[in-house]
Amino acid sequence: MSGRVAVFAPSPELTVTVEELDGTPDIHIHAGGQGVWMSRMIESLGAEVVLCAALGGETGQVLRHLIGVELKARDVAARNGGYVHDRRDGGRDQVVRMPADPLSRHELDDLYEMTLVEALDAGVAVLSGPAAEDTPVPDSVYERLATDLGGNGCRVVVDLSGARLAAALAGGPEVVKVSHEELLADGFAASDALPDLVDGCRKLAESGAAGAIVVSRAAEETLAWLDGKLYLVEVPELSPVDTRGGGDSMTAGLAAGLALGKSLEDSLKLGAAAGAVNVTRHGLGTGSGDVVRELVERVRLRPWEDS
């Protein structure tokens, strides 16, 4: 294996967060979005990563300097989105949000071609989405990428929901990561009860997911379908600081494990450990690779039949 992962993140976001430090406002400016957070975690776990994205407008100009991992970017006229959050009272109050602009046909073609080249060279690809309400690229892009990459030997991991997930499933990805809320919202499960989520995994498998389906369940044990066998994933209990981003870190660990030549089972353990570490931190897609690797030894896969 090349030890390299290509992450498709069509439109990263510029994030501005206002916190309080010693009684005065403290402003933080970062690159954000699912693909950016995943890429940071993949790199921290020892795999090489390349982020494939479109950058445009003033937000795109700033993002180019903030992403922090290897970047392959298509310069576009379409603006990247962004938001301003006020966290001085401990919550996340959204002050303003600017949605991403849709890419033109030629911009989309160039981004697709660039992603195809990078992902085939890497051997492992993660297909991530922009914010749910943004539509910089049509959903059909995810089906095309999953089909073209998987059909040419690239191992495809998707972390999507809604119409994007449905499109990607039609392309037959190897690994699908969803949250239990997404499984419910997309109609695969009747409730968040474990037997219903198990049925949801089976329905997902029938919809095109090939090797593995991983369902994160917030503070509960992750449910995993690996090559037709069901497991509950037990991780060490850690005190949470911010639960946002735990699922993205899990996906990053899965992809990093595959890139480093690990089995699906060991990649899942790495992902579970990465997700567990992320919720102990304020940043999304953060965590020391050394801590994650230490926790991996404490992750257990319990067969569903033993539950």
Disulfide bonds with the S-S distance in Angstrom:
none
